[in-house]
Amino acid sequence: MSPADKQKRLDPFMAAHRESGLPVTIQRRAVFEAILERQDHPTAEQVYRAVRRDLPQISRMTEEGNKQHE
């Protein structure tokens, strides 16, 4: 996915969270970006591993909680 396409998908994601009163945290954005990078329907484990490469401190609870808000 090109950076421009990625940004087109991120903008509504961030706007929806702000409108709902949910903060757009680094962790939440990382989970969403990891999902955007996939062409399939990733498992929670696949998303967790992808995010953990960039954010080694992320916990499974953070990843699971963020997926519930997507």
Sequence and secondary structure as in RCSB ss.txt:
>XXXX:A:sequence
MSPADKQKRLDPFMAAHRESGLPVTIQRRAVFEAILERQDHPTAEQVYRAVRRDLPQISRMTEEGNKQHE
>XXXX:A:secstr
  HHHHHHHHHHHHHHHHHHT    HHHHHHHHHHHT SS   HHHHHHHHHHH TT  HHHHHHHHHH 
